[in-house]
Amino acid sequence: MWRNFAAIGVAPDAKIAAMETFNPLSDAIPLDQIKRVLVIKLRHHGDVLVSSPVFSVLKNHIPQLEVDALVYADTAEMLTLHPAVATVHVIDRQWKKLGVAAQVRAELRLLATLQARHYDLIIHLTEHWRGAWLSRLLRPRWSLAPQVKGRRRFWAASFTHLQSQHNARRHMVETSLDSLRRLGIQPASDERRLTLVAGAAAVARVGEHLAGFGLAGGDFIHIHPASRWFFKCWPAASMAALIDLLHEEGHAVVLTAAPSNDEKHMLEAIQGRLRRPAFSLGGRLSLKEMAALTQAAKLFIGVDSAPMHMAAAVGTPTLALFGPSGDQQWGPWGVPFRVVSSGRHPCRPCGVDGCGGGKISDCLASLPVSQVLTAVHELLAP
């Protein structure tokens, strides 16, 4: 290649510039013609959070751009206050409980709001059918969605670009960013960080909680032991044994859980096994307050769940316990971390809801406390 440059008289310092500006995509979008984009991510909290670099990269590469998001209402706090996000539009899954007429009115209000934004580009990050309908109704100049097996004419005709998704070993952050690569936008390595902003109110509220415990920032370990899917969780007895050892070593531990009864019961099961109780904020924090708490911790310990991604997003060293789900796709991103998983179960990651569908995963139940404690020591080492 370099000989070819020389043959046509290109100066050496122009070689790199030519390489940098070359784009092999014949259908790359002209960035200078985009003023407003809608990014659609209709999934759970962690899924929304791992897509946060998409917004940062778009804004970095197209400074004049207004980047909007469309997410479910209960996940909106994953993106509100994001410095690259102009507006977070929401779909409330509770609309369906209001009756048909009220639901239709809510949907029409949302559609009118989106139409008024006059999007030049729609980036749809999942296979949800709503993305195809919105692309047709909003009629942006460009639109992108993933290729979906079995969907052909209607799906493909709804978008100008389709993104291939065939690598099960690729982290979901990179898979989300592949949507931009497909459009001709190449993210730099320092642009791929997760972003989650807790906000001043949440920081202040968490500071009050910590002061009540006699704690301050950086002097405690935050443990969130539960997930909405309990087959991803370490047994309560094992978690309690780990916390007892951390207490013996002089570490303060703050436990959290979602306000669901199942997660509260898990905390009670752990606390009931401890030689002395850990501090607990179970069921008492908003998502922004959870982020503020984790940001103040010296270490986060948890399972494959949204709080684990939140810990990575706020820059806290993260220890994640993985069982049937895949850490290559969903592990902590962009921070010092350790993934603890079973090396004795070649069947993992299986994606099954417990062995045989029984809601208990042997690969997690068999994880020794000593292995987890060793990972704690590695992350806390100076």
N, C-alpha and C positions, 0 to 999 in steps of 0.2 A: 504493500500500500504506500509506504513512504517513497519508494521509487517512482510511483505514479505521480505523487505530489511534486517530486523533483523534476520529473519529465515535463511537466506543464509550467514549471517556473514558479511554484508556490514557495514563499519564504518559509524557513523552519518555524518561526514563531506563529505563522498563520496556519500551520498544520493542526495544532491543538484547537484553534478557534473553529476551523472547518469541521473537526470531529465533534465539537461541542454543539454546533448549530445544526448538524445533520440530524434529521428525524426520518427514520425508515417508514413511518406510517403514512400511507397515501391519504388517509382520511382523518388526520390529526385536526383538531378544531383550532381556528384562529383565536388566540387568547385575547387579542386586543379588541375583539368584537363582542366580548361577553361582559355584560354589566351586572347581571343578577342570575343566581343559580339556586335551585332547590335541591337539597340532599334529603332523600327519604330513607329512614331506617326504622322499620316497624318490627321491633324485636324487644327482647328483655333488656334490663338495665346494663348488664355487662356488655352485651352486644353493641348497644348504643355507645358506650364509653370507648370501646376499642376502635370505633370509627372516628373518634375525635381528631386524629391526625389529618383526616381528609379535609376538614375545615381549615386547619392551619396551613396545609400545603396550598390549597386553593387561594387563600388570601395572600400568602407569600409570593406566589407566582403571578397573581393577577391583582395587584394592589387596589385597583379601582373597583374591584368586585364586591357586591353585597351577597353574602352567603347565608341563606336561610336553611332551616331544618324542619322536617316534618317527622314527628315521633309520637308514640303513645303518651298520653298525659302523665301517667305515673312514672315515666322515664325522663321527663323533661329536665329534671334537675341535673342529669348527667351532662347537659349542654348549656343550660342557662349560665350566664356570666363568662362563657367561653369568649376570649377576646376576638376571635375571628368570626363569630356567629352574629348576624344582624338581628334575626328574628327566629324564635322557636315556635312553630305552629304545632298544635296538638290535636290528636284524635282521642277522645275520651271513650274508653271501652264501656263506660257506664251509660253512654247514650242509648244503647239498646234496651236498657231497663226503663226508659222514659216513655215507651210506647212508640208506635210506628210514626205518627205524625211529628212528635217532638224530635225523634231521631232524624227524620228527613229534614226538618228545619235546621238542625245543627249541622248536618252534612252540607246543606246548601249554603249556610253561612260560611263554612270553611272554604267551600269551593269558590265563592265570591271573593273571599279574602285572598286566596291564592291567585285567582285570575287578575286581580287588581295589581299584583306584583309584576306581571309581564316578564316571566322568566325567559332568559335566552337558552338556559341549559337545565335539564333535570338529570340528576344522578340517583338512580334507584339501586340501593345496595342489597336488596333481598329479592326473593322470588314472589313476594306478595302481589296478588293480582291488582291491588289498588294502584300500584305504580304504573301499570299499563294503561289503566283507565285515566289516571291523571295526566299521563303523557299525551293521550289523545285529546282530553278536554282542555288542557292548558296550552297545547300546541307550541311548545318551545322550538327554536330552530334546531337545537341538538338535544338528544336524550340518550341515556345509556342505562342498561340493566344487565344482569348476569344471564348467560345462556342457561336455559333450564331444560333438562332432558324431557322429551315428550311434548314440549310446547313448540309449535312451529309457526303457523301463519299469523294468527292474531297477536301472539306475544312478539314475534320478530318484527312484525309490521308496526308495532307500537313505538319502536325506538329506532334511532338512527345508528346506534352503535350497540353491539353486544360484547360482553366481557366473558372470556372463557374462565372456568373455575374447575380445574381438574386435579389440583395438587393437595391431597389430604394432609401432607406434612408441612404445609405452609402456614405460618402464624396468621391469625385472623386480622391482625393489624396490616400485614402486608397484602392479604387478600383484599381488604378494603381499599388500600392504596393502589391496587392493581386497576381499579376503576379509573383512576387518574392516568395511569400509565397507558391504558387503552386509548385515552383521548389525546395522548402526546405530551402529558405532563410527567416529568421524571422527578420524584421526590428526592431531595438530598438526605443523607444519613442523619443529619441533625434536625430534620423536620419531622421525624417519625415518632416523636414522643407523645404519649397520652396527655391530655389536658383536662383537668377538673379543678374548678375554682370554687372553694367553699364559701367565700364571702365573709365580710367583717362581722355580720350578725351571728353567723354560725360559729366563727372563731371565738367571739365573746361569750356565747352561751356555753361552749365546751370549756372555756377557761373557768367559768363559774363551777361547772361540774367537777373539774379537776381540783380546783381550790377546796371544794368541799371534801374531797378525798385526801387533802394534804399533798397533792401532786402538782407538778408543773410539766411543761413541755420537755420531752427528751428523757424523762426518768421512769418510763413505764413501757410495758409490752402490751399491745392491743391484740386480743384474741377474739376472733369471730368464728365460732366452731361450726355454725350451721349453714345450710343451704336450703332453698325451697325444695330441692330434691335430696331427700335424706340418704339415698344410696351413694351420694358423694361425700358423706360425712364419716369422720373417724369416730369410733365408739366413745361414749361419754366416760367410761372408766379409763380409757387410755388418755383422753384429754385431761381428766382430773389428775392422773398420775404425773403427767408432764407439768401441770401447774404446780403441784406440790413440790416437784424438784426445782422449778423456777423460784418458788418462794424460799426454799432452802438456800438457794444461791443469792438471795437478797433482792430479787427482781420484784417490782410491783406489777400486777397484772390487772388490766381492765377488760372485762368481758362485755360483748355486745351481742344483740340478736335483733331480728326483725320483730315487729309487734304481733306476729302470728302466734297462736296458742302452741303450735308444734315446736317452734323455736324457743319460746319461753320455757316449755317443759324440758327441752334439752338443757338449757342453762340450769334449771332446777336440779336436774339429774347430775350435772357436773358439780354444782355447788354442794350438793348433798354428800358427795364423796370426798370433798377436800378436808384436809386437816384444819385449815383455817380458810374462811371464805375469801374469794377474790372480790375486788371492786366490780360493780356491775352497773351498766347503763342499758341493760337489755330492754328493748321495746320503747326506749325513751328518746331516741334521736331521730331527727329527720335525715334524709340522705346527705344534705349539705353538712349537717352536724357530724355525721359519721365520717365524712371526708376530713373535717377539721380535727376530729379526734385522732384519726389515723396519721394525719400530717404532724401531730404533736408527739406521736409515739416514736420510740427508738427502734421498734421492730413490730411488724405485723405478722401474725400467724393465723392461717385460715385454710379453707378448702377452695375448690374450684367454684367460685361464686362472685357476685358483683363486688362485695367489699374487698376481695383480693385484687381485682382490677383497679378499684378505687385507691388502694394502697400504692400500687405502682404509679397511678396517675399523679399522686401528690408527692412522689419521690421517696417513700418510706421503704427501707429494706424489707423484703417480703419472703416469708417461708410459706410455701403452698403444698398441701397434701393432695395428691392426685390418685384416683382409683380408676374407675371405668372410663372417665373422660380423658381426652388427649392433651397432654401438656405441650406438645409441639405446636398445636393450634391455639391453645388457650392459656398457656403459662404466663407468669408475670412478665411484663414488657418494660424494658428501659430503665430498670433499677437493679441494684445488687439483690440477688435472689437465690434461693435454693428450692428445688422441687424434690419432695420426698415421695417416692412411689415404690411399689413392690417390684423387686427383681426376680421374685420367685413365681410370678404369674405371667407367663408369656402370652396369655390371652388378652392382657390389657394393652392398649385401651380398647374396650369392646363396645362402649356406648350403650350397654344394657343397664336397665334399672335394677341393679342388684343381680347376683348370680341366679340364673334361672328365672329372673323377673321377681325374685323374692325380697327386693328392697334392701338387702344387706350384701355388701360387696366384700368378698373374702380378701381381695387385694388391699383393701383399707383396714379391715378388721385385724389382719395379720401384721400390720406395720408395727415394729417394736418402738416403744417409747425412747429407747436409747438412741435409735437412728435419728429420730426427730430432734432430740436434745443435742446431738452432735451438730446437726445443721444449725441450730440456734447459736451454738458456740462459734461456729464458723462465721455467721453473719454479724455477731457482736464483737468479734475479735478486732482489736485496734489496728 
